[in-house]
């Protein structure tokens, strides 16, 4: 099974938000969507943290090589 991309997860998160805002969504469905949204948020956040760490490592390497 292919791992989803950041963009796919972010799109899923946007869809969840739309469903929660929909006036026809029941409380039970909204709670279920909220749980799904939290998982998508965590997934996106983990990817962003990892990317940030990589950028910091690369910046440090550049500084050391220029120093």
Backbone as JSON, one array per atom type, in Angstrom:
{
  "sequence": "XXXXXXXXXXXXXXXXXXXXXXXXXXXXXXXXXXXXXXXXXXXXXXXXXXXXXXXXXXXXXXXXXXX",
  "N": [[0.84, -1.18, 0.0], [0.56, 2.18, -0.88], [2.13, 4.93, 0.69], [0.51, 7.81, 1.87], [0.75, 11.15, 0.58], [1.93, 14.35, 1.82], [0.37, 16.35, 0.7], [-1.95, 14.95, -0.02], [-2.89, 14.21, 2.51], [-3.29, 16.74, 3.65], [-5.31, 17.66, 1.98], [-7.3, 15.82, 2.67], [-7.71, 16.67, 5.28], [-8.78, 19.21, 4.84], [-11.17, 18.44, 3.6], [-12.42, 17.1, 5.71], [-12.82, 19.25, 7.47], [-14.67, 20.71, 5.96], [-16.83, 18.92, 5.97], [-17.46, 18.87, 8.69], [-18.33, 21.47, 9.05], [-20.64, 21.46, 7.57], [-24.09, 21.91, 7.62], [-25.8, 19.76, 7.65], [-24.5, 17.68, 8.82], [-24.42, 15.33, 11.37], [-24.07, 15.34, 14.98], [-22.74, 13.03, 15.85], [-21.49, 12.19, 13.47], [-19.88, 14.42, 13.05], [-18.14, 14.26, 15.23], [-16.82, 11.89, 14.59], [-15.59, 12.69, 12.22], [-13.97, 14.67, 13.28], [-12.14, 13.14, 14.76], [-10.89, 11.78, 12.66], [-9.81, 13.97, 11.37], [-7.98, 14.86, 13.3], [-6.09, 12.82, 13.2], [-5.14, 13.18, 10.59], [-4.09, 15.74, 10.89], [-2.01, 15.24, 12.74], [-0.4, 13.6, 11.18], [0.35, 15.35, 9.07], [1.65, 17.3, 10.61], [3.8, 15.85, 11.67], [5.27, 15.34, 9.33], [5.97, 17.97, 8.62], [7.53, 18.7, 10.85], [9.67, 16.93, 10.55], [10.7, 17.79, 8.09], [11.5, 20.36, 8.81], [13.52, 19.77, 10.65], [15.39, 18.59, 8.95], [16.02, 20.78, 7.33], [17.23, 22.45, 9.21], [19.52, 20.91, 9.81], [20.8, 20.91, 7.3], [21.27, 23.67, 7.03], [23.05, 24.09, 9.12], [25.21, 22.54, 8.27], [25.94, 23.98, 6.0], [26.72, 26.4, 7.14], [28.92, 25.52, 8.63], [30.63, 24.7, 6.6], [31.08, 27.09, 5.3], [32.3, 28.55, 7.21]],
  "CA": [[0.0, 0.0, 0.0], [1.33, 3.41, -1.03], [1.98, 5.9, 1.77], [-0.07, 9.05, 1.35], [1.63, 12.31, 0.58], [1.52, 15.48, 2.65], [-0.71, 17.04, -0.01], [-3.16, 14.14, 0.11], [-3.35, 14.31, 3.89], [-3.8, 18.09, 3.83], [-6.6, 17.7, 1.28], [-8.23, 15.08, 3.52], [-8.0, 17.54, 6.41], [-9.71, 20.24, 4.34], [-12.47, 17.79, 3.39], [-12.99, 16.87, 7.05], [-13.31, 20.54, 7.96], [-15.89, 21.03, 5.21], [-17.91, 18.04, 6.45], [-17.84, 19.3, 10.04], [-19.07, 22.73, 8.92], [-21.9, 21.22, 6.87], [-25.25, 21.96, 8.53], [-26.5, 18.48, 7.66], [-23.68, 16.7, 9.53], [-24.88, 15.08, 12.73], [-23.03, 15.44, 16.01], [-21.96, 11.78, 15.83], [-20.62, 12.24, 12.3], [-18.91, 15.49, 13.27], [-17.13, 13.72, 16.14], [-16.03, 10.92, 13.83], [-14.76, 13.47, 11.31], [-12.97, 15.33, 14.11], [-11.1, 12.15, 15.04], [-10.15, 11.59, 11.41], [-9.06, 15.21, 11.17], [-6.85, 14.89, 14.23], [-5.08, 11.91, 12.66], [-4.55, 13.84, 9.43], [-3.28, 16.84, 11.44], [-0.79, 14.66, 13.31], [0.42, 13.12, 10.06], [0.93, 16.54, 8.44], [2.56, 17.93, 11.56], [5.02, 15.03, 11.73], [6.02, 15.59, 8.1], [6.53, 19.31, 8.71], [8.6, 18.67, 11.84], [10.79, 16.22, 9.94], [11.28, 18.67, 7.08], [12.16, 21.44, 9.52], [14.76, 19.23, 11.21], [16.32, 18.41, 7.84], [16.48, 22.11, 6.93], [18.18, 22.91, 10.24], [20.76, 20.16, 9.61], [21.44, 21.43, 6.09], [21.75, 25.02, 7.31], [24.22, 23.95, 9.99], [26.29, 22.05, 7.42], [26.37, 25.09, 5.14], [27.43, 27.34, 8.01], [30.21, 24.92, 8.98], [31.47, 24.68, 5.39], [31.41, 28.46, 4.95], [32.97, 29.14, 8.35]],
  "C": [[0.88, 1.25, 0.0], [1.06, 4.36, 0.14], [1.44, 7.2, 1.18], [0.93, 10.18, 1.45], [1.09, 13.37, 1.55], [0.31, 16.17, 2.01], [-2.02, 16.27, 0.09], [-3.75, 14.26, 1.52], [-3.93, 15.69, 4.17], [-5.16, 18.25, 3.15], [-7.66, 16.97, 2.09], [-8.66, 15.94, 4.72], [-8.97, 18.64, 6.02], [-11.11, 19.65, 4.14], [-13.18, 17.52, 4.71], [-13.57, 18.16, 7.6], [-14.6, 20.95, 7.26], [-17.07, 20.2, 5.71], [-18.39, 18.47, 7.83], [-18.68, 20.57, 9.97], [-20.43, 22.57, 8.25], [-23.06, 21.14, 7.87], [-25.97, 20.62, 8.63], [-25.7, 17.38, 8.38], [-24.18, 16.56, 10.95], [-23.72, 15.23, 13.71], [-22.13, 14.2, 15.98], [-21.0, 11.77, 14.64], [-19.53, 13.3, 12.46], [-17.79, 15.0, 14.2], [-16.22, 12.73, 15.43], [-15.08, 11.66, 12.88], [-13.65, 14.19, 12.08], [-11.82, 14.38, 14.41], [-10.25, 11.89, 13.81], [-9.26, 12.8, 11.15], [-7.84, 15.3, 12.07], [-5.73, 13.97, 13.75], [-4.37, 12.53, 11.46], [-3.64, 14.99, 9.89], [-1.95, 16.31, 11.98], [0.16, 14.21, 12.21], [1.11, 14.3, 9.38], [1.97, 17.19, 9.34], [3.88, 17.16, 11.66], [5.9, 15.26, 10.49], [6.7, 16.96, 8.15], [7.68, 19.38, 9.72], [9.85, 18.03, 11.26], [11.48, 17.1, 8.91], [12.04, 19.81, 7.75], [13.5, 20.99, 10.1], [15.81, 19.06, 10.11], [16.89, 19.76, 7.39], [17.5, 22.64, 7.93], [19.52, 22.2, 10.1], [21.51, 20.69, 8.4], [22.02, 22.82, 6.31], [23.02, 24.98, 8.16], [25.42, 23.48, 9.17], [26.83, 23.17, 6.53], [27.18, 26.09, 5.94], [28.83, 26.81, 8.35], [31.17, 24.93, 7.8], [31.89, 26.08, 4.98], [32.32, 29.11, 5.99], [34.43, 29.11, 8.28]]
}
